[in-house]
Structures are given as C-alpha cells and as structure tokens.
Amino acid sequence: MNRGTGNGKKRLVVIGGDAAGMSAASQARRMKGPDELEIVAFERGHFSSYSACGIPYWVGGDVTDRDELIARSPKEHRSRGIDLRMRTEVTEIDVAGQRVRARDVDSGDESWTSYDFLVIATGARPIRPDMPGADAPGVHGVQTLDDGQALLDTLERTRGRRAVVVGAGYIGVEMAEALIRREYEVTVVNRGSEPMSTLDPDMGRLVHKAMEGMGMTMVDDAEVTAIRTGPDGRVRAVATADGEYAADVVVLGIGVRPETSLARAAGLPLGTHGGLLTDLAMRVRGHENIWAGGDCVEVLDLVSGRERHIALGTHANKHGQVIGTNVGGGYATFPGVVGTAVSKVCDLEIARTGLREKDARRAGLQYETVTIESTSRAGYYPGASPMTVKMLAERRTGRLLGVQIVGREGAGKRVDIAAVALTAGMTVDQMTALDLGYAPPFSPVWDPVLVAARKASGKVRAG
C-alpha cells in the first residue's frame, strides 16, 4: 500500500542530512525520477553534506573557509528534486503507522510525515562527561559544522592562550594540533595509558613522545573529575584526581556513540555497541522498508567476524550508495570493513587497519606480532624519514590480522597495502610477493610493510 503521497508516487523519508542520508537520497533520485519517487529529508542543523573530518583543519587554519567543507548545499539538493528540510528534527518514528514526527527547531511546530521507505542516518553524538562544568561556556565538543563555528567563535573572543583537550583519540590529537597551530599552550588529558587507543600501547607510546616533542603537555592515566569555572561561569581549569590544569578553552575529544535514541524508542534492533543492526543490503533487520547507514549503525568486521561501531565518513558514503541503490529498485550490498583509519598530528602520520592485540585476544585468536623500523624512501635519498610498522599474524595459518604504522611523510597511506591484503584474506607469506611500486624517492627496495610481512612470515613458520 502507498502510504507516502496519495498520488501514486512512493515516498522516501530520510532522517539526517549528511553523508549517509544524502548519499542515499541522491542515489535513489538518480535511479528514480520525481514522477516515481518523492524524497523528503530532515536535518536538524544548519548544514548538509559536509565533511566533519575536515573540521580540525578548518579550526587550525589549513582550510580557510567553512564552505569549502560543504560538498552540496541544501539549495543544490532541492534543485535535484530532494525536499530537504533544514532545522527540522525528527522526534519520533511510528513503525506500525509508517510515519515520522518532526519538529521545526526554531518555531517548535510539529507535524507527521508518512513514508513508504525510511532511511535512518542520525549519525553519532560526542561523548560528554557527566560532571560539574561539562556544559560551561568555553567547553566544546566538535562533531558538526555548528560545533566548529562555536569553537572558532570562542577562540576569537578568548584572551587567554591555554587549552586543554580531554581525550587523545583521533578527534583529540587532531584538535590538539589545530590549537597548537593557533599558538595555544596545549595540555592533553587522557584516561588511557597512551594516546590513540586505536593502536596498541607500544605504538601509542611513539605518538606520545612525538606530541611532547611538538610542545604539548601529555597527561596519561588521568580521569577528569570536574571542569572548574570562574566567577563569570566560564571554564577556568580541568580537574583530575592528581591535580588541575588551567584552561581558557576546553575541547572534548572523548569519542562518539551511535545516535540511536529514536531507533531505540521505536523498538528497532540495536547491537552491543548501541548501533542499529542491518543486513548486507543495509536494511534494518526485521524491517523490509527501513534502512540505516553511517555512524548510527554497526558493521561486520571482516577480520574478527564480529559487529563493530566505526564512525567514518568513508563508510557512511558507501552505506548511502548501497541504500539508495536498493531503495531505487537496484541491488547492492555492503560486505563489511577491516577497520582502516589514518590521522596526523603535525608532521606525524598515524595509521591502522585490522585488529589490535586486545581485539585478537577478544576474538579468541592466537597470533604473533613483529615490529620493524624502516624509512619512507631509500635511505640515501634526501628526505627519507623513519617509520615504525607493527604487524599481527595468526599463529600457524599466517593470516594477516592487523597492521599499525607511525611515521612521518609517506607513512600513513602505506596502511592501504595492508587493508587490501586483509580484505583479500592474504597470509603474510603471500604478502611478501606483492609487486609494489619502487623508486628511491618513494620507497626502499623492500617496502616497510613487506619487511614486516617477511619478518612475520618467518616468525609464524618458526612457531
């Protein structure tokens, strides 16, 4: 039955106007014209289809104009036949009635919109500590363009030059760099033993040393207990059990959680990490006409065989393409991920893919590890810089399980070699025969990833 329009057309409703949601809407529109499919999308913020990953580089000054981060404006989406309603927040999903209730953020007006197909792309929300001062002026999470603009406004108004970053994951280290570039005194307070918990601690230690060398004060194994405010109500310090760290601005880089409160209230299936569960076509399990994608879903880890929550724009855009193809009458699937990510802090490049040691143990895998030191280019070629590669391989079978890389220019994107090998299910022995490009300006004769594979292959054989 057509519940959407009453004029013979089907209606697709999309909740969320960023990567997954608008990729799905755009792909569905390419496959179905306005005479066949009406598309209505709701976005509670001021911006659509933007790069959240670029916000630290906008704050740091590498990107000078906010609009450079916007891939497609609401006006552009509307010109393509998508009814994108900005500053409109969906507050309820009525699964049985196939409709959503939405509220105009500015006026407060509410209305119901029916659907034939529903796409949930509500993203993720930054983790905010439940403690005194967490919502004080000068304390910022950084997840949306609105968040980035609010932080920039604070930086321009604030006279002091002391910044505390809480958390040392991707967001934390990237924001630490942005603040260093703005000539702030930066303290990074991290509850873990080393920064970048997506790495094993021995690799995170390399990041720690590099960040200290860049002039940052690193405080590890520290739990924030309160954010102190002054007589004016603004932030003045971050407190831990061992002391206080003065702050004129605080950036929260603790991480994100799937934003699935709507889905939970509607009774849709959630996984152990709080994300929506879908099949390979990105259809919400048990619901033929509801899809979900982006940071609000859990995906299959192809290495461990378990569900994971990974908030990355690369996945979100792929999810949207798959969803839009399926809604439009085609067929596409998203098979899973291997967990590839790259980042940088100043000139240090940080990359990982596959499993960490604790991931492998949690999955019940027996493994061997090797760590090698190499260079980004032939040692005699000008500009060669050091690089550390850590590799995990399954004991006996030699199957590649994971790779972590820390180094300078030319280090980060080498992880793509390992990502392809993981996706293909290669062994470390098979990797040693990979025919990679070589010339002295680009690599030693034996690429660092292949050096690690050779060493891992020998260790697996010996074991």
LUMKEVO-369184 format. One record per residue (C-alpha): x, y, z; residue in one letter. Coordinates in steps of 0.02 Angstrom, whole numbers, padded with zeros to 5 digits, always signed. Layout:
// LUMKEVO-369184
XYZA/...
// end
This chain:
// LUMKEVO-369184
+00000+00000+00000M/+00060+00176-00041N/+00066+00274+00121R/+00175+00415+00059G/+00093+00537-00059T/-00084+00489-00106G/-00045+00525-00289N/+00025+00357-00342G/+00206+00400-00302K/+00306+00316-00166K/+00389+00423-00033R/+00563+00402+00039L/+00593+00489+00205V/+00774+00517+00260V/+00822+00563+00439I/+00990+00652+00433G/+01059+00770+00303G/+01243+00724+00300D/+01348+00587+00218A/+01244+00428+00229A/+01074+00510+00221G/+01104+00625+00074M/+01207+00496-00020S/+01058+00379-00005A/+00937+00515-00060A/+01046+00567-00207S/+01073+00389-00268Q/+00888+00348-00253A/+00849+00505-00352R/+00971+00454-00489R/+00880+00288-00504M/+00701+00351-00485K/+00637+00515-00556G/+00521+00636-00464P/+00369+00559-00551D/+00406+00391-00470E/+00481+00434-00301L/+00458+00582-00185E/+00605+00611-00068I/+00591+00708+00095V/+00744+00730+00206A/+00754+00806+00380F/+00910+00888+00453E/+00909+00972+00623R/+01067+01076+00593G/+01111+01221+00479H/+01216+01123+00353F/+01201+00972+00239S/+01326+00855+00156S/+01483+00920+00239Y/+01649+00847+00292S/+01653+00830+00481A/+01827+00755+00461C/+01887+00923+00396G/+01833+01023+00549I/+02001+01012+00642P/+02090+01077+00487Y/+01967+01220+00473W/+01993+01263+00656V/+02181+01250+00633G/+02181+01364+00480G/+02229+01240+00344D/+02053+01263+00274V/+02014+01448+00273T/+01830+01447+00227D/+01696+01343+00312R/+01601+01324+00149D/+01748+01228+00074E/+01693+01083+00185L/+01518+01080+00111I/+01501+00957-00032A/+01322+01002-00077R/+01211+01139-00004S/+01026+01119+00038P/+00986+01226-00115K/+01083+01107-00227E/+00993+00956-00155H/+00825+01040-00182R/+00870+01081-00362S/+00892+00893-00388R/+00717+00852-00329G/+00752+00816-00145I/+00640+00906-00019D/+00774+00941+00111L/+00701+01023+00266R/+00836+01106+00371M/+00824+01147+00556R/+00694+01010+00571T/+00719+00872+00698E/+00630+00704+00691V/+00567+00666+00866T/+00476+00502+00840E/+00467+00354+00720I/+00299+00266+00711D/+00350+00100+00633V/+00175+00025+00631A/+00099+00181+00554G/+00246+00209+00435Q/+00266+00392+00481R/+00385+00508+00573V/+00350+00658+00681R/+00461+00810+00652A/+00482+00974+00745R/+00539+01140+00674D/+00687+01184+00785V/+00657+01371+00775D/+00466+01382+00786S/+00429+01223+00883G/+00292+01173+00760D/+00266+00985+00742E/+00193+00879+00603S/+00185+00698+00544W/+00254+00637+00376T/+00212+00465+00310S/+00334+00355+00215Y/+00345+00203+00105D/+00533+00190+00132F/+00631+00257+00280L/+00818+00289+00295V/+00891+00320+00468I/+01055+00415+00458A/+01059+00500+00627T/+01249+00489+00646G/+01340+00488+00811A/+01345+00604+00960R/+01502+00660+01053P/+01525+00586+01225I/+01508+00722+01356R/+01566+00682+01533P/+01429+00684+01665D/+01515+00802+01787M/+01508+00980+01851P/+01555+01111+01722G/+01539+01000+01569A/+01415+01121+01489D/+01503+01280+01542A/+01544+01417+01415P/+01714+01379+01338G/+01688+01190+01338V/+01664+01120+01163H/+01627+00956+01078G/+01671+00951+00894V/+01555+00845+00788Q/+01463+00962+00670T/+01499+01122+00574L/+01394+01213+00703D/+01511+01145+00837D/+01664+01201+00738G/+01593+01376+00717Q/+01554+01388+00902A/+01733+01338+00945L/+01807+01465+00824L/+01697+01600+00898D/+01762+01556+01071T/+01943+01557+01013L/+01920+01730+00937E/+01840+01801+01096R/+01954+01718+01224T/+02102+01820+01284R/+02197+01679+01368G/+02302+01554+01269R/+02283+01396+01373R/+02188+01249+01301A/+02151+01078+01374V/+02098+00935+01260V/+02008+00795+01352V/+02039+00631+01262G/+02177+00575+01145A/+02090+00480+01007G/+02075+00541+00827Y/+01974+00696+00871I/+02083+00736+01021G/+02252+00729+00933V/+02186+00822+00779E/+02112+00960+00887M/+02274+00969+00987A/+02366+01004+00826E/+02237+01135+00775A/+02260+01227+00940L/+02450+01217+00930I/+02438+01297+00758R/+02336+01436+00837R/+02480+01461+00960E/+02390+01395+01114Y/+02477+01308+01258E/+02401+01135+01242V/+02377+01004+01377T/+02304+00836+01327V/+02220+00740+01468V/+02195+00557+01425N/+02119+00418+01531R/+02219+00284+01438G/+02398+00233+01465S/+02448+00308+01296E/+02363+00416+01164P/+02272+00337+01017M/+02186+00189+01096S/+02152+00125+00920T/+02336+00074+00923L/+02423-00048+01038D/+02507+00041+01186P/+02682+00014+01118D/+02635+00108+00958M/+02537+00238+01056G/+02696+00274+01154R/+02777+00334+00993L/+02634+00456+00969V/+02652+00515+01150H/+02837+00554+01127K/+02805+00645+00964A/+02667+00752+01038M/+02778+00802+01183E/+02912+00847+01057G/+02786+00964+00974M/+02768+01061+01136G/+02609+00979+01203M/+02593+00927+01385T/+02533+00747+01392M/+02440+00684+01545V/+02401+00498+01532D/+02310+00381+01652D/+02209+00531+01709A/+02021+00530+01738E/+01940+00702+01728V/+01834+00729+01885T/+01768+00905+01855A/+01781+01057+01744I/+01808+01210+01854R/+01726+01375+01815T/+01765+01553+01869G/+01651+01687+01943P/+01590+01728+01767D/+01535+01547+01742G/+01664+01515+01606R/+01787+01370+01610V/+01949+01401+01702R/+02025+01229+01735A/+02008+01042+01710V/+02024+00938+01869A/+02086+00760+01889T/+02119+00658+02045A/+02301+00714+02041D/+02284+00899+02001G/+02210+01040+01899E/+02258+01107+01728Y/+02220+01288+01689A/+02111+01314+01536A/+02037+01460+01441D/+01956+01337+01321V/+01920+01150+01335V/+01892+01034+01187V/+01811+00865+01218L/+01887+00728+01111G/+01824+00580+01212I/+01742+00493+01064G/+01567+00465+00998V/+01420+00347+01020R/+01290+00298+00891P/+01143+00419+00896E/+01005+00290+00905T/+00884+00360+01033S/+00747+00372+00901L/+00779+00195+00843A/+00781+00128+01021R/+00616+00212+01061A/+00541+00138+00902A/+00594-00037+00953G/+00720-00062+00812L/+00861-00188+00841P/+01023-00123+00916L/+01190-00209+00939G/+01308-00222+01087T/+01388-00053+01043H/+01220+00035+01033G/+01215+00045+00843G/+01074-00011+00729L/+01090-00187+00659L/+01067-00209+00472T/+01086-00345+00342D/+01211-00336+00199L/+01092-00226+00098A/+01092-00102+00246M/+00910-00143+00282R/+00868-00139+00468V/+00849-00318+00523R/+00669-00375+00527G/+00603-00222+00433H/+00581-00231+00244E/+00559-00045+00213N/+00681+00033+00338I/+00866+00058+00302W/+01005+00132+00408A/+01183+00189+00373G/+01327+00295+00433G/+01385+00322+00611D/+01222+00257+00687C/+01249+00076+00630V/+01361-00069+00675E/+01452-00158+00535V/+01535-00327+00512L/+01721-00336+00546D/+01788-00447+00408L/+01940-00498+00511V/+01860-00545+00677S/+01688-00590+00611G/+01605-00481+00743R/+01499-00323+00737E/+01588-00158+00767R/+01545+00026+00776H/+01663+00131+00670I/+01618+00313+00639A/+01700+00360+00474L/+01640+00462+00326G/+01709+00334+00203T/+01590+00202+00269H/+01443+00323+00280A/+01454+00372+00098N/+01465+00190+00044K/+01316+00146+00153H/+01217+00284+00070G/+01259+00224-00104Q/+01204+00047-00059V/+01042+00106+00022I/+00997+00223-00121G/+01027+00086-00249T/+00914-00034-00155N/+00777+00094-00124V/+00786+00140-00308G/+00749-00038-00361G/+00927-00100-00391G/+01033-00215-00286Y/+01190-00178-00188A/+01273-00239-00028T/+01400-00177+00099F/+01503-00330+00148P/+01595-00256+00297G/+01755-00169+00349V/+01931-00207+00406V/+01945-00052+00516G/+02063+00058+00417T/+02097+00234+00480A/+02232+00366+00460V/+02265+00526+00554S/+02403+00651+00588K/+02463+00766+00723V/+02576+00900+00649C/+02700+00803+00541D/+02671+00634+00624L/+02563+00512+00524E/+02465+00377+00616I/+02380+00230+00530A/+02299+00066+00574R/+02195-00073+00498T/+02131-00240+00560G/+02147-00299+00739L/+02248-00237+00887R/+02319-00365+01007E/+02172-00348+01127K/+02050-00367+00980D/+02134-00529+00929A/+02128-00595+01107R/+01945-00547+01125R/+01906-00642+00964A/+01995-00796+01032G/+02134-00789+00901L/+02312-00846+00931Q/+02437-00730+00849Y/+02615-00673+00828E/+02675-00493+00820T/+02825-00410+00741V/+02883-00229+00744T/+03009-00160+00620I/+03096+00006+00592E/+03118+00067+00414S/+03116+00226+00311T/+02991+00309+00194S/+03115+00316+00049R/+03281+00238+00004A/+03397+00280+00148G/+03516+00376+00036Y/+03379+00481-00045Y/+03352+00657+00028P/+03202+00670+00143G/+03197+00488+00199A/+03108+00483+00368S/+03092+00345+00498P/+02939+00233+00505M/+02883+00101+00629T/+02771-00041+00569V/+02688-00168+00684K/+02604-00321+00610M/+02493-00457+00684L/+02477-00628+00600A/+02376-00779+00651E/+02482-00917+00725R/+02503-01070+00613R/+02398-01006+00467T/+02496-00845+00444G/+02337-00749+00401R/+02365-00562+00416L/+02266-00493+00563L/+02318-00311+00578G/+02446-00175+00543V/+02489-00013+00633Q/+02607+00120+00563I/+02680+00275+00643V/+02800+00388+00549G/+02825+00548+00453R/+02783+00592+00273E/+02741+00439+00169G/+02694+00329+00317A/+02506+00344+00333G/+02441+00288+00165K/+02550+00133+00166R/+02417+00057+00275V/+02312+00037+00117D/+02425-00106+00063I/+02378-00199+00222A/+02194-00151+00204A/+02187-00234+00033V/+02280-00387+00098A/+02159-00402+00245L/+02008-00388+00132T/+02079-00523+00019A/+02117-00636+00168G/+02302-00646+00123M/+02436-00726+00229T/+02594-00632+00274V/+02691-00754+00164D/+02582-00710+00015Q/+02609-00525+00052M/+02797-00541+00032T/+02770-00574-00153A/+02664-00419-00184L/+02726-00321-00334D/+02729-00146-00261L/+02795+00009-00348G/+02975+00055-00312Y/+03090+00202-00345A/+03210+00283-00220P/+03102+00440-00196P/+02953+00333-00144F/+03016+00180-00051S/+03164+00071-00005P/+03187-00082-00117V/+03089-00179+00014W/+02938-00076+00064D/+02920-00062+00254P/+02755-00158+00251V/+02838-00301+00156L/+02986-00300+00276V/+02862-00326+00418A/+02773-00463+00318A/+02939-00554+00290R/+02979-00547+00474K/+02804-00603+00523A/+02811-00746+00397S/+02973-00808+00474G/+02902-00797+00649K/+02744-00892+00601V/+02847-01030+00521R/+02960-01042+00673A/+02808-01053+00787G/
// end
